[in-house]
C-alpha cells in the first residue's frame, strides 16, 4: 500500500511541472493563432490538458522500465554522489503526497457523481415537445449544420437558457419562456448554437475534461487551461452560427438578452457558457487581441515549467534499495583456502591415527610440485649392482 501511494506521489510531482509546461505550450499557441481560428485554438488547448496525466504516468514509469541493475558496476558508484543525492530526496514525502491526492480525487469524483445525478433528475423533470413541433424548431439548425442525428427538445422549469443534456441521446432543455416570451428568431439562432455542440460531441469531451480537472484539482495552471477550453468551445459553436452572413446581428442580440441569466450547469452546455462578454467582442471584432495570453504570461509559464522540471530532476523521488553483494567470480570459487579444503577426519574407537609423513629429503621439494608427495624408495633390485 505504501509503495502504491509513493508511486502516486511521484506521478503528482511530475504532473505539477507538466501541467505548467502544457499551459505554456497552449498559451504560446493561442497567442500565435488568431481569434478567428476557434477550432484550432480549441484543439490545441484540449490536447494540452489531456496530455498532462498520461505524460506524468510515463515520466513516473520510465525510470522503473529503463533501470538495469546489471548495467551499473558497483565499483563505478561514487559514494559522494550518492550522499549528495540523498540530501535532496523527496522519497519520504511521496506517500503523503499520494494520500492527499487520493483524498482530493475522491472528493472531486463525489462532486461529479452528485452533478450527474442532478442532471439526471433535471432530464426526468423535463417535458418533451411533440416531435413535429421540435423538428419545426430545429429545421434551420439542421439545414445550416447539415446534421440529421437524433436530438430531442423539452421544456424544463429548472433551466434559464437552452441547455444540452446527455451525449448518447442528446436532449436540448428549453426554459418555459422560450416558446412564449422569446422572439422566434432568437430561439432559432440559439438552437443552431446548441446543435453545434451536439454535432461536435462536446458533451463527451466535456466529461473527459471534467475527469482531468478532478485529477489536477491542485493545479492552478490546469484550471486556467480548462477555462480557456470552455471559452474556446463556445466560440467554436458561435463560429458555426456565423457561417451564415446574416446571422451576426440577430445572434448578438440573442446573446445579450441571455446575459442576465448565467445558470449554466457543467458538464451540460449552454449558449451562455464561457466568458460571454469576450465572446461578443470576438464576434464583433475577430481581430481584437486576446488579453488572457499575454507575452508576460507565456514567459512566466515557460520559466515555471523549466524550474519545476529542474528541481524535480535534482531530487530523488524513490528510495534506493540496498545493493546486493556481488556474486563470487569463477576464479574466486575455484581457489579454496587450504584450511577449508582439508576435511576433518573423525577417529573411531578402533582406528589408529595414520603415521605422520616423513619430511622430504633436502632438495626433493624442488623436484615435485605442491602438494608434496614423497618419492618412491629405491627397491633392493635397484641398489644391488
Beta strands, then each sheet from edge to edge (+ up, - down):
strand 1: 127-128
strand 2: 152-155
strand 3: 163-165
strand 4: 171-174
strand 5: 269-270
sheet 1: 1+ 2- 4- 3+ 5-
end
